[in-house]
């Protein structure tokens, strides 16, 4: 009997730890903290650190929070996906109205969104045409459910379907909604805002003026939403706290020039993107234009997981980052040092600056010199926004 009581007490003691979510916080000083029992208010972030000590940080000094063990989403896929020019991504069910210049979307967790047509770069109604981009002609690309593609101007949704003005025509046509697979629209990225950004485990990326988090529940009022929403933090994978002017900008969003394309024994090997990150092959050299007000560089990379374990003794890659106002940063990546994590403070340059990312083969040749970049971002601190 005493043994059973002891076991029960032990399980009760462990229950909070089993359910506690672990967060990684990245701050404006380029430091990373691992935290439990996270709370976010407008003024401060409080938590416990891994030594069970109380942790407090002004919210203005936090940049990003990542839920390390967020579970995979198991909900049914939505019937519509919308991507906005500012990077937001929304899923849900379309609600047809008489107002063709807006899109009404019902999100399963965040409620109703009212989205200006002018803000949309992609509307997908089926998984078709996932890899297509808008044409250079300046027209929208409309992908039909039978696979055909037409160019024109997407004028919006009506109570009966979609309205389109074909290229070269002056008379709109209406098409039933079930004949449309996707609409891709060319857009220039809008000016950056100070909205916080929340990423959910279903792929939703949504902006809100402020977010708060208490007792494992996140509260937000989406910038394009119609109501305040609350959801368990188990659905949240990432929170970018951008209202203080600090934000992380991926390398891939910046103008990039490939100075030296990768070539192994006469075979050209272009860069490749995957859900895991960017795959590069040495030797190659890239030049990336820094955003204005860059104060830091974050680069995490590793030997490409596609390299078989039995051959991981073969690759050796010399990586060098060069910028005009900091000393070069170099690292050798091989079986003894298979991953690197670089955080480099930067003094903001008075003019546009360029980061050079150089990969060289070291001693054993380029055959397996493959690198996976899992994170490559600039820390930007724009204190001039209001």
Rosetta blueprint (number, residue, H / E / L):
1 X L
2 X H
3 X H
4 X H
5 X H
6 X H
7 X H
8 X H
9 X H
10 X H
11 X H
12 X H
13 X H
14 X H
15 X H
16 X H
17 X H
18 X H
19 X H
20 X L
21 X L
22 X L
23 X E
24 X E
25 X E
26 X E
27 X E
28 X L
29 X L
30 X L
31 X L
32 X E
33 X E
34 X E
35 X E
36 X E
37 X E
38 X E
39 X E
40 X E
41 X L
42 X L
43 X L
44 X E
45 X E
46 X E
47 X E
48 X E
49 X E
50 X L
51 X L
52 X L
53 X L
54 X E
55 X E
56 X E
57 X E
58 X E
59 X H
60 X H
61 X H
62 X E
63 X E
64 X E
65 X E
66 X E
67 X E
68 X L
69 X L
70 X L
71 X L
72 X L
73 X L
74 X L
75 X L
76 X L
77 X L
78 X L
79 X L
80 X E
81 X E
82 X E
83 X E
84 X E
85 X L
86 X L
87 X L
88 X L
89 X E
90 X E
91 X E
92 X E
93 X E
94 X E
95 X E
96 X L
97 X L
98 X L
99 X L
100 X L
101 X L
102 X E
103 X E
104 X E
105 X E
106 X E
107 X E
108 X L
109 X L
110 X L
111 X E
112 X E
113 X E
114 X E
115 X E
116 X E
117 X H
118 X H
119 X H
120 X E
121 X E
122 X E
123 X E
124 X E
125 X L
126 X L
127 X L
128 X L
129 X L
130 X L
131 X L
132 X L
133 X L
134 X L
135 X L
136 X L
137 X L
138 X L
139 X L
140 X E
141 X E
142 X E
143 X E
144 X E
145 X L
146 X L
147 X L
148 X L
149 X E
150 X E
151 X E
152 X E
153 X E
154 X E
155 X E
156 X E
157 X E
158 X L
159 X L
160 X L
161 X E
162 X E
163 X E
164 X E
165 X E
166 X E
167 X L
168 X L
169 X L
170 X L
171 X L
172 X L
173 X E
174 X E
175 X E
176 X E
177 X H
178 X H
179 X H
180 X E
181 X E
182 X E
183 X E
184 X E
185 X L
186 X L
187 X L
188 X L
189 X L
190 X L
191 X L
192 X L
193 X L
194 X L
195 X L
196 X E
197 X E
198 X E
199 X E
200 X E
201 X L
202 X L
203 X L
204 X L
205 X E
206 X E
207 X E
208 X E
209 X E
210 X E
211 X E
212 X E
213 X E
214 X E
215 X L
216 X L
217 X E
218 X E
219 X E
220 X E
221 X E
222 X E
223 X L
224 X L
225 X E
226 X L
227 X L
228 X E
229 X E
230 X E
231 X E
232 X E
233 X H
234 X H
235 X H
236 X E
237 X E
238 X E
239 X E
240 X E
241 X L
242 X L
243 X L
244 X L
245 X L
246 X E
247 X E
248 X E
249 X E
250 X E
251 X H
252 X H
253 X H
254 X L
255 X L
256 X E
257 X E
258 X E
259 X E
260 X E
261 X L
262 X L
263 X E
264 X E
265 X L
266 X L
267 X E
268 X E
269 X L
270 X L
271 X L
272 X E
273 X E
274 X E
275 X L
276 X L
277 X E
278 X E
279 X E
280 X E
281 X E
282 X L
283 X L
284 X E
285 X E
286 X E
287 X E
288 X E
289 X E
290 X L
291 X L
292 X L
293 X L
294 X E
295 X E
296 X E
297 X E
298 X E
299 X E
300 X E
301 X E
302 X E
303 X E
304 X L
305 X L
306 X L
307 X L
308 X L
309 X H
310 X H
311 X H
312 X L
313 X L
314 X L
315 X L
316 X L
317 X E
318 X E
319 X E
320 X E
321 X E
322 X E
323 X E
324 X L
325 X L
326 X E
327 X E
328 X E
329 X E
330 X E
331 X E
332 X E
333 X E
334 X L
335 X L
336 X L
337 X L
338 X L
339 X E
340 X E
341 X E
342 X E
343 X E
344 X E
345 X E
346 X L
347 X L
348 X L
349 X L
350 X L
351 X L
352 X L
353 X L
354 X E
355 X E
356 X E
357 X E
358 X E
359 X E
360 X E
361 X E
362 X L
363 X L
364 X L
365 X L
366 X L
367 X L
368 X L
369 X L
370 X E
371 X E
372 X E
373 X E
374 X E
375 X E
376 X E
377 X E
378 X E
379 X E
380 X E
381 X E
382 X L
383 X L
384 X L
385 X L
386 X L
